[in-house]
Amino acid sequence: MAASHRTDQIRNIAIVGHAGSGKTTLIEALLKQAGAIRSAGSIDRGTTVCDFTDHEKRLGHSLDTAVTHLEYDGRLINLLDSPGYPDFMGRALGALPAAETAAIVVSAQAGVELLTQRMMESASESNLCRLIIVNKIDAPDADLEGVLAAIVETFGRGCLPVNLPANGGTTVADCFFEPADSTPDFSSVEEAHTQIVDQVVELDDDLMMMYLEGEDISLEQLHDPFERALRRGHLIPVCFVSAHTGAGLKQLLRVFSQLMPSPLEGNPPEFLSGEGESATPHKVDPSSANGNFLGHVFKINVDPYVGRLATFRVHQGEVRTGGLVYIGDQRKGVKLAHIYRVQGKQLEEVPAAVAGDICAVSKIEDIGFDDILHSSHDDDEVRMRPVAIPAPMYGVALELTQRGQEKKLSDALHKMTAEDPSLQIEFNAQANETVLRGMGELHLRVIMQRMKDEFGIDISTRPPKIAYRETVLRPAEGHHRHKKQTGGAGQFGEVFLKIEPMPRGGGYEFANKVVGGSIPGQFIPAVEKG
């Protein structure tokens, strides 16, 4: 059984950033530094904790958010390794509600990239505390001073370094905890330390007076205003590290454990009770040991052999093995036979999970992404305000290469869409085709390969058919005289037709303008039908 931790000892940190910034390698190095693993794995060899699927090993990139944890300085630090390709942004964004802190990793070689900015914005919209990690500081072509300047220019003057690279990026100089008389590669330790303290004491009048009067301010006195500065986005610490050489890893772990907020200190996620405009805010209290259990499912994995694995974050109360919980507004409860702490693909059973814990349960088929788990029917209507997941931008029509696999395909697609919030399936009745939509060509290519490898389904794809439609653009009139000769007097009918466009979105309207005519009424619907 894993050791238990109090809520105030837990840190939940989402590691996000552009592809190639070194997120997975950094987590591997941190796990090794903290003693969670014996040796650091390699992406090239396919031995990392986070990239454990065959597809991730083959591509050399994360395709889904992976959950890991380590213990450091008496804290349990949960790290969420998020994919960095835009095609898999939906999975990265879906994991943000599980964390108090978003650590945005920036490559010292590439600097601020597109997804760096997108994830910073999403973390801010989710009201998370933010931390920027500049990785690969040992790279010979890295302009570290320029990277810091670009970070400040892009994200504001609240981005301040808590350490600085030294000795050509081979070490770092501490600028916050124990600022020493060392010489960084640029700027100075004293200047960096002063900037951080200035930024923090701005939020505390008493500390500001002490600071202006020249009194020494301890780290303990700085803690609470430091947390407030993080919560308000007034301060975004910047850490320089090298996952390859290990430079700065100890300082980063110290930042995680001592400066980043616990579930009791971070901005609480927004929960609502009810639906639509009638929904009202629902207060969730992670400090309430006796409160109802409330958890949020942020990750689903469906394995054809293991079954459904749901990873959830506890936001209130406690849940124990054997406990009965409800899923959303379902009236029937489910018993949690096992609760697991997750380390990549490894599951370690734990007796209970408290507020702040990130755990998983398996083989519960009714559970889905974004579901709320709770212990009381009083919370049946509680839900978390959803994260804005980008709409699919790319679609392909699916064609089975082997007949008789329609049911198998339907089951596989259902499981795939259960895992991925940015994947959608639709049936185009007009074209009589099934269309799969995702974030891009790479996204759907990975899905196709998974269906072949995991479910034994061969599928060919083609562009979806487009159902072109015509509409009336301007008014027009027509007249026709229909003659019918029956051997005696001739018969004829006068037909007048007038059409004109409706306002956009106005639909269709038929008007019968026959006045004093002798057309039988039962013929009028046939005229309208055409």
C-alpha positions as CSV (number, residue, x, y, z in Angstrom):
1,M,0.0,0.0,0.0
2,A,1.2,3.5,-0.8
3,A,1.9,6.0,2.0
4,S,-1.0,8.3,2.8
5,H,-0.7,12.1,2.6
6,R,-2.7,15.0,3.9
7,T,-4.3,17.4,1.5
8,D,-1.9,20.2,2.4
9,Q,1.0,17.9,1.5
10,I,-0.2,17.3,-2.1
11,R,0.9,19.3,-5.2
12,N,-0.8,18.7,-8.5
13,I,1.1,20.1,-11.5
14,A,0.2,19.9,-15.2
15,I,3.4,19.8,-17.3
16,V,2.4,21.4,-20.6
17,G,4.1,23.1,-23.6
18,H,5.0,22.8,-27.3
19,A,6.1,19.5,-28.8
20,G,9.9,19.0,-28.5
21,S,10.3,21.2,-25.4
22,G,11.4,18.2,-23.4
23,K,8.4,17.7,-21.1
24,T,8.6,13.9,-20.9
25,T,12.3,13.8,-20.5
26,L,12.1,16.4,-17.8
27,I,9.5,14.4,-15.8
28,E,11.8,11.3,-16.3
29,A,14.7,13.3,-14.8
30,L,12.6,14.5,-11.9
31,L,11.4,11.0,-11.1
32,K,15.0,9.8,-11.0
33,Q,16.1,12.9,-9.0
34,A,13.4,12.2,-6.4
35,G,14.1,8.4,-6.2
36,A,10.8,7.4,-7.7
37,I,12.6,5.4,-10.4
38,R,16.0,3.8,-10.3
39,S,17.2,5.1,-13.7
40,A,15.8,7.6,-16.2
41,G,14.3,6.1,-19.3
42,S,14.9,7.3,-22.8
43,I,12.4,8.4,-25.5
44,D,14.7,7.0,-28.2
45,R,14.7,3.6,-26.5
46,G,11.0,3.7,-25.6
47,T,11.6,3.2,-21.9
48,T,10.1,6.4,-20.3
49,V,7.4,6.1,-17.7
50,C,5.0,8.5,-19.5
51,D,5.2,7.4,-23.1
52,F,4.3,3.7,-22.6
53,T,2.0,2.9,-25.5
54,D,3.3,1.3,-28.7
55,H,2.1,4.3,-30.7
56,E,4.0,6.8,-28.5
57,K,7.1,4.7,-28.6
58,R,6.9,4.4,-32.4
59,L,6.3,8.2,-32.9
60,G,8.6,9.4,-30.1
61,H,5.9,11.8,-28.8
62,S,3.2,11.9,-26.1
63,L,-0.3,11.2,-27.5
64,D,-2.2,11.4,-24.3
65,T,-1.9,12.8,-20.8
66,A,0.1,10.5,-18.5
67,V,-0.1,10.6,-14.7
68,T,3.0,10.2,-12.6
69,H,3.9,11.0,-9.0
70,L,6.9,11.4,-6.7
71,E,7.6,12.2,-3.1
72,Y,9.9,15.1,-2.2
73,D,10.4,17.0,1.1
74,G,7.4,15.3,2.6
75,R,5.1,16.2,-0.3
76,L,3.3,14.0,-2.8
77,I,3.8,15.7,-6.1
78,N,1.5,14.5,-8.9
79,L,2.8,15.4,-12.4
80,L,0.6,15.3,-15.5
81,D,2.6,14.9,-18.7
82,S,0.5,16.4,-21.5
83,P,1.0,16.0,-25.2
84,G,2.5,19.0,-27.1
85,Y,1.2,18.5,-30.6
86,P,-1.8,20.7,-31.6
87,D,-3.5,17.6,-32.9
88,F,-3.7,16.3,-29.3
89,M,-4.5,19.6,-27.5
90,G,-7.9,18.3,-26.5
91,R,-6.3,15.7,-24.2
92,A,-3.9,18.3,-22.8
93,L,-6.7,20.8,-22.0
94,G,-8.9,18.1,-20.5
95,A,-6.3,17.5,-17.8
96,L,-6.0,21.1,-16.6
97,P,-8.9,20.9,-14.1
98,A,-7.0,18.2,-12.2
99,A,-4.1,20.6,-11.3
100,E,-3.6,23.8,-9.2
101,T,-0.5,24.7,-11.2
102,A,0.3,24.6,-14.9
103,A,4.1,24.4,-15.5
104,I,4.7,25.5,-19.1
105,V,8.0,24.1,-20.5
106,V,9.9,26.2,-23.0
107,S,12.8,24.9,-25.0
108,A,15.9,27.1,-24.6
109,Q,16.6,26.5,-28.3
110,A,13.2,27.2,-29.7
111,G,12.0,29.8,-27.3
112,V,8.3,30.8,-27.0
113,E,6.3,28.8,-29.6
114,L,2.7,28.7,-30.7
115,L,1.5,26.1,-28.2
116,T,3.4,27.8,-25.4
117,Q,1.1,30.8,-25.8
118,R,-2.0,28.7,-26.2
119,M,-1.4,26.7,-23.0
120,M,-0.5,29.9,-21.1
121,E,-3.8,31.3,-22.1
122,S,-5.8,28.2,-21.3
123,A,-4.1,27.9,-17.9
124,S,-5.0,31.5,-17.2
125,E,-8.6,30.9,-18.3
126,S,-8.8,27.9,-16.0
127,N,-7.6,30.1,-13.2
128,L,-4.5,28.0,-12.5
129,C,-1.2,29.3,-11.0
130,R,1.5,29.3,-13.6
131,L,5.2,28.5,-13.7
132,I,7.5,28.6,-16.7
133,I,10.3,26.1,-17.0
134,V,13.1,26.9,-19.4
135,N,14.6,23.5,-20.4
136,K,17.7,22.5,-22.3
137,I,19.8,25.3,-20.9
138,D,22.9,23.3,-21.7
139,A,22.3,23.5,-25.5
140,P,25.3,25.3,-27.1
141,D,23.1,27.4,-29.3
142,A,20.7,28.6,-26.6
143,D,20.3,32.3,-26.0
144,L,19.1,32.1,-22.5
145,E,19.0,35.9,-21.8
146,G,17.1,36.3,-25.1
147,V,14.6,33.6,-24.1
148,L,13.9,35.2,-20.8
149,A,13.4,38.6,-22.5
150,A,11.0,37.0,-25.0
151,I,9.0,35.4,-22.1
152,V,8.7,38.7,-20.3
153,E,7.7,40.5,-23.5
154,T,5.1,37.9,-24.4
155,F,3.6,37.1,-20.9
156,G,4.3,40.2,-18.9
157,R,6.7,41.6,-16.3
158,G,5.3,39.2,-13.7
159,C,7.6,36.5,-15.2
160,L,10.6,36.6,-12.8
161,P,13.4,34.0,-12.5
162,V,13.8,32.2,-9.2
163,N,17.2,30.9,-10.5
164,L,19.5,31.9,-13.3
165,P,21.9,29.8,-15.5
166,A,25.5,29.8,-14.6
167,N,28.8,28.5,-15.9
168,G,27.6,28.4,-19.5
169,G,24.3,26.6,-18.6
170,T,26.0,23.8,-16.8
171,T,24.7,24.9,-13.4
172,V,22.1,27.3,-11.9
173,A,22.3,30.1,-9.3
174,D,19.6,30.2,-6.7
175,C,17.9,33.6,-6.6
176,F,15.2,33.0,-4.0
177,F,15.7,30.3,-1.3
178,E,19.4,30.8,-0.6
179,P,20.7,33.5,-2.8
180,A,24.4,33.1,-2.8
181,D,27.2,35.4,-4.0
182,S,27.5,33.5,-7.3
183,T,27.9,34.9,-10.9
184,P,25.1,33.8,-13.3
185,D,25.6,34.0,-17.0
186,F,23.5,37.2,-17.2
187,S,21.9,39.6,-14.7
188,S,22.7,39.1,-11.1
189,V,21.4,37.0,-8.2
190,E,20.7,40.2,-6.1
191,E,18.7,41.9,-8.8
192,A,16.6,38.8,-9.5
193,H,16.0,38.3,-5.7
194,T,15.0,41.9,-5.3
195,Q,12.6,41.8,-8.2
196,I,10.7,38.8,-6.8
197,V,10.5,40.2,-3.3
198,D,9.3,43.6,-4.8
199,Q,6.6,41.7,-6.7
200,V,5.4,39.7,-3.7
201,V,5.3,42.4,-1.0
202,E,3.1,44.6,-3.3
203,L,0.2,42.4,-2.2
204,D,0.8,42.8,1.6
205,D,0.8,46.3,3.2
206,D,2.5,45.1,6.4
207,L,5.4,43.4,4.6
208,M,5.7,46.4,2.3
209,M,6.2,48.7,5.3
210,M,8.8,46.3,6.8
211,Y,10.5,46.0,3.4
212,L,10.7,49.8,2.9
213,E,12.1,50.2,6.4
214,G,14.9,47.8,5.5
215,E,13.9,44.9,7.8
216,D,14.7,41.4,6.8
217,I,11.8,39.3,5.5
218,S,11.9,35.6,6.0
219,L,10.7,32.9,3.6
220,E,7.9,32.1,6.0
221,Q,6.7,35.6,6.0
222,L,6.8,35.7,2.2
223,H,4.8,32.4,1.8
224,D,1.2,33.6,2.0
225,P,1.7,36.7,-0.2
226,F,3.7,34.6,-2.6
227,E,0.7,32.2,-2.9
228,R,-1.6,35.2,-3.4
229,A,0.6,36.5,-6.1
230,L,0.5,33.1,-7.9
231,R,-3.3,32.8,-7.6
232,R,-3.8,36.3,-9.0
233,G,-1.3,35.8,-11.9
234,H,0.7,38.7,-10.4
235,L,3.8,36.5,-10.3
236,I,4.8,33.7,-12.8
237,P,8.1,32.2,-11.6
238,V,10.7,31.2,-14.2
239,C,13.0,28.2,-13.6
240,F,16.0,27.3,-15.7
241,V,16.8,23.6,-15.9
242,S,18.5,20.9,-18.0
243,A,16.7,17.5,-17.9
244,H,19.8,16.1,-19.8
245,T,22.5,17.2,-17.3
246,G,20.4,17.6,-14.2
247,A,21.2,21.2,-13.7
248,G,18.4,23.0,-11.7
249,L,16.4,19.8,-11.0
250,K,16.8,20.0,-7.2
251,Q,15.8,23.7,-7.2
252,L,12.8,22.9,-9.4
253,L,11.6,20.2,-7.0
254,R,12.0,22.6,-4.1
255,V,9.9,25.2,-6.1
256,F,7.3,22.5,-6.6
257,S,7.1,21.5,-2.9
258,Q,7.6,24.8,-1.2
259,L,6.2,27.5,-3.5
260,M,3.5,25.9,-5.7
261,P,0.1,25.8,-4.0
262,S,-1.5,22.8,-2.4
263,P,-5.2,22.0,-3.1
264,L,-6.0,24.2,0.0
265,E,-4.1,27.2,-1.4
266,G,-4.8,27.1,-5.2
267,N,-7.7,28.7,-6.9
268,P,-10.6,26.3,-6.6
269,P,-12.2,25.0,-9.8
270,E,-15.6,26.3,-10.7
271,F,-18.4,23.8,-10.0
272,L,-22.1,24.4,-10.9
273,S,-25.4,22.9,-9.8
274,G,-28.1,22.6,-12.3
275,E,-28.2,23.1,-16.1
276,G,-28.4,26.0,-18.4
277,E,-29.2,29.5,-17.2
278,S,-30.7,28.2,-14.0
279,A,-27.3,26.7,-12.9
280,T,-25.9,28.2,-9.7
281,P,-22.3,28.1,-8.3
282,H,-21.6,25.1,-6.1
283,K,-19.0,25.6,-3.4
284,V,-16.5,22.8,-3.0
285,D,-14.3,22.7,0.1
286,P,-11.2,20.6,0.0
287,S,-10.5,21.3,3.6
288,S,-13.7,19.6,4.8
289,A,-12.8,16.2,6.0
290,N,-16.4,15.3,6.7
291,G,-17.9,16.7,3.5
292,N,-19.4,14.6,0.8
293,F,-17.0,13.0,-1.5
294,L,-16.7,14.7,-4.9
295,G,-14.4,13.7,-7.7
296,H,-14.0,14.7,-11.3
297,V,-13.0,12.3,-14.1
298,F,-10.5,14.0,-16.4
299,K,-9.1,11.0,-18.3
300,I,-10.5,7.8,-19.7
301,N,-8.6,4.9,-21.2
302,V,-10.3,1.9,-22.8
303,D,-8.1,-1.2,-23.3
304,P,-9.5,-4.1,-25.2
305,Y,-8.1,-6.5,-22.6
306,V,-8.0,-4.5,-19.3
307,G,-11.3,-2.6,-19.8
308,R,-12.1,1.0,-18.9
309,L,-9.7,2.9,-16.6
310,A,-11.0,6.2,-15.3
311,T,-8.5,8.7,-13.7
312,F,-10.1,11.2,-11.4
313,R,-9.1,14.0,-9.1
314,V,-10.7,14.2,-5.6
315,H,-11.9,17.7,-4.9
316,Q,-13.7,17.2,-1.6
317,G,-14.0,14.6,1.1
318,E,-12.6,11.1,1.0
319,V,-13.4,7.8,-0.8
320,R,-12.2,4.4,0.4
321,T,-11.9,1.0,-1.2
322,G,-15.3,-0.7,-1.1
323,G,-17.1,2.7,-1.0
324,L,-20.3,3.3,-2.9
325,V,-20.3,6.3,-5.3
326,Y,-22.7,7.7,-7.8
327,I,-21.8,8.8,-11.4
328,G,-23.5,12.1,-12.3
329,D,-27.2,11.9,-12.0
330,Q,-27.4,8.1,-12.1
331,R,-29.6,6.8,-9.3
332,K,-27.8,3.5,-9.0
333,G,-24.5,3.6,-7.2
334,V,-21.3,1.6,-8.0
335,K,-18.9,0.0,-5.6
336,L,-15.2,0.8,-5.9
337,A,-13.6,-2.5,-5.5
338,H,-10.1,-1.0,-6.0
339,I,-8.6,2.5,-6.0
340,Y,-5.2,2.9,-7.7
341,R,-2.4,5.5,-7.6
342,V,-1.0,5.8,-11.1
343,Q,2.6,5.8,-12.3
344,G,2.5,5.8,-16.1
345,K,1.0,2.4,-16.9
346,Q,1.7,1.0,-13.5
347,L,-1.2,0.9,-10.9
348,E,-0.6,0.7,-7.2
349,E,-3.6,0.0,-5.0
350,V,-4.3,2.4,-2.2
351,P,-6.9,2.1,0.6
352,A,-8.3,5.6,0.2
353,A,-8.1,8.9,-1.6
354,V,-8.4,12.3,0.0
355,A,-9.1,15.8,-1.4
356,G,-6.3,16.6,-3.8
357,D,-5.4,13.0,-4.7
358,I,-5.3,11.8,-8.3
359,C,-6.3,8.2,-8.5
360,A,-7.9,5.7,-10.9
361,V,-10.7,3.1,-10.9
362,S,-11.2,0.3,-13.4
363,K,-13.9,-1.8,-15.0
364,I,-16.8,0.7,-14.5
365,E,-18.4,0.8,-17.9
366,D,-20.8,3.7,-17.2
367,I,-18.1,6.2,-16.3
368,G,-17.1,8.8,-18.8
369,F,-14.9,11.8,-19.4
370,D,-15.9,14.9,-17.4
371,D,-18.2,12.8,-15.1
372,I,-18.6,13.8,-11.5
373,L,-18.2,11.0,-8.9
374,H,-20.0,11.7,-5.6
375,S,-21.2,10.0,-2.4
376,S,-24.6,11.7,-2.0
377,H,-27.6,12.2,-4.2
378,D,-27.6,15.8,-2.9
379,D,-24.8,16.3,-5.5
380,D,-26.6,14.6,-8.5
381,E,-26.8,17.9,-10.4
382,V,-23.2,19.1,-9.6
383,R,-20.9,19.4,-12.6
384,M,-17.6,21.2,-13.3
385,R,-17.7,24.2,-15.6
386,P,-16.3,22.6,-18.8
387,V,-12.9,23.5,-20.3
388,A,-13.2,24.9,-23.8
389,I,-12.0,22.0,-26.0
390,P,-11.3,23.0,-29.6
391,A,-13.8,21.9,-32.2
392,P,-12.6,19.2,-34.7
393,M,-11.1,20.8,-37.8
394,Y,-10.4,17.7,-40.0
395,G,-12.6,14.9,-41.1
396,V,-12.5,11.6,-43.1
397,A,-15.1,9.2,-44.3
398,L,-14.6,5.7,-43.1
399,E,-14.9,2.6,-45.3
400,L,-14.4,-1.0,-44.1
401,T,-12.1,-3.0,-46.2
402,Q,-13.7,-6.2,-44.9
403,R,-17.4,-6.8,-44.8
404,G,-19.1,-7.9,-41.6
405,Q,-17.1,-5.7,-39.2
406,E,-19.8,-3.0,-38.9
407,K,-20.6,-3.9,-35.2
408,K,-16.9,-4.1,-34.4
409,L,-16.2,-0.7,-35.9
410,S,-19.1,0.8,-34.0
411,D,-17.8,-0.5,-30.7
412,A,-14.2,0.7,-31.4
413,L,-15.4,4.2,-32.4
414,H,-17.5,4.3,-29.2
415,K,-14.5,3.5,-27.1
416,M,-12.2,5.9,-29.0
417,T,-14.6,8.9,-28.6
418,A,-15.0,8.0,-24.9
419,E,-11.2,8.5,-24.4
420,D,-10.8,11.7,-26.5
421,P,-12.9,14.8,-25.9
422,S,-11.7,16.3,-29.3
423,L,-12.8,13.3,-31.4
424,Q,-16.3,13.2,-32.9
425,I,-18.1,10.6,-35.0
426,E,-21.1,11.4,-37.1
427,F,-23.3,9.7,-39.7
428,N,-24.1,11.6,-42.8
429,A,-27.5,10.3,-43.8
430,Q,-27.6,12.2,-47.1
431,A,-24.3,10.7,-48.2
432,N,-24.8,7.4,-46.3
433,E,-21.3,7.5,-44.8
434,T,-19.7,7.6,-41.4
435,V,-17.4,10.5,-40.8
436,L,-14.7,10.7,-38.1
437,R,-13.6,14.2,-37.1
438,G,-10.5,15.2,-35.2
439,M,-7.9,18.0,-34.7
440,G,-5.8,17.1,-37.7
441,E,-4.4,14.5,-40.1
442,L,-1.9,13.2,-37.5
443,H,-4.7,12.8,-34.9
444,L,-6.9,10.7,-37.2
445,R,-3.9,8.7,-38.6
446,V,-3.1,7.6,-35.0
447,I,-6.7,6.7,-34.4
448,M,-6.8,4.6,-37.6
449,Q,-3.6,2.8,-36.6
450,R,-5.0,2.1,-33.1
451,M,-8.1,0.6,-34.5
452,K,-6.0,-1.8,-36.6
453,D,-3.6,-2.7,-33.8
454,E,-6.0,-2.9,-30.9
455,F,-9.3,-3.9,-32.5
456,G,-8.2,-5.7,-35.7
457,I,-10.1,-3.4,-38.0
458,D,-8.8,-2.4,-41.4
459,I,-10.2,0.9,-42.6
460,S,-9.7,3.0,-45.7
461,T,-10.5,6.7,-45.7
462,R,-11.5,9.3,-48.2
463,P,-12.6,12.9,-48.0
464,P,-16.2,13.3,-46.9
465,K,-18.8,13.9,-49.5
466,I,-20.3,17.4,-49.6
467,A,-24.1,17.6,-50.0
468,Y,-24.5,20.7,-52.1
469,R,-27.8,22.6,-51.8
470,E,-29.5,25.3,-53.9
471,T,-31.4,28.3,-52.6
472,V,-33.4,31.2,-54.0
473,L,-31.3,34.3,-54.3
474,R,-33.8,36.8,-55.9
475,P,-37.5,37.1,-56.7
476,A,-38.8,35.5,-59.9
477,E,-42.2,34.8,-61.6
478,G,-43.4,32.3,-64.1
479,H,-46.6,31.6,-66.0
480,H,-47.8,28.5,-68.0
481,R,-51.1,27.6,-69.7
482,H,-51.7,23.9,-69.7
483,K,-54.1,22.7,-72.4
484,K,-56.0,19.4,-72.5
485,Q,-58.1,18.3,-75.6
486,T,-60.7,15.7,-74.9
487,G,-62.5,15.6,-78.3
488,G,-65.0,18.4,-77.5
489,A,-64.3,21.8,-76.1
490,G,-60.7,22.2,-74.9
491,Q,-59.8,22.5,-71.2
492,F,-56.9,24.5,-69.9
493,G,-55.4,25.6,-66.6
494,E,-53.5,28.8,-65.8
495,V,-50.5,28.2,-63.6
496,F,-48.8,31.2,-62.0
497,L,-45.7,30.7,-59.8
498,K,-43.9,33.3,-57.8
499,I,-40.8,32.7,-55.7
500,E,-38.8,35.0,-53.5
501,P,-36.0,34.5,-50.9
502,M,-36.7,34.3,-47.2
503,P,-34.4,36.0,-44.7
504,R,-31.4,33.8,-43.9
505,G,-32.5,31.2,-41.4
506,G,-36.1,31.9,-42.2
507,G,-36.8,28.4,-43.6
508,Y,-39.5,27.7,-46.1
509,E,-43.0,29.2,-46.5
510,F,-45.7,28.1,-49.0
511,A,-48.6,30.5,-49.8
512,N,-51.7,29.5,-51.7
513,K,-52.9,32.6,-53.7
514,V,-55.8,30.9,-55.6
515,V,-58.9,33.1,-55.3
516,G,-62.2,32.1,-56.8
517,G,-60.7,29.1,-58.7
518,S,-62.1,25.7,-59.0
519,I,-59.0,23.7,-58.1
520,P,-60.0,20.9,-55.7
521,G,-58.5,21.4,-52.2
522,Q,-56.9,18.0,-52.1
523,F,-54.6,18.9,-55.0
524,I,-52.9,21.8,-53.1
525,P,-50.6,19.7,-50.9
526,A,-49.3,18.0,-54.0
527,V,-48.5,21.4,-55.5
528,E,-46.6,22.4,-52.3
529,K,-44.6,19.1,-52.4
530,G,-43.6,19.7,-56.0
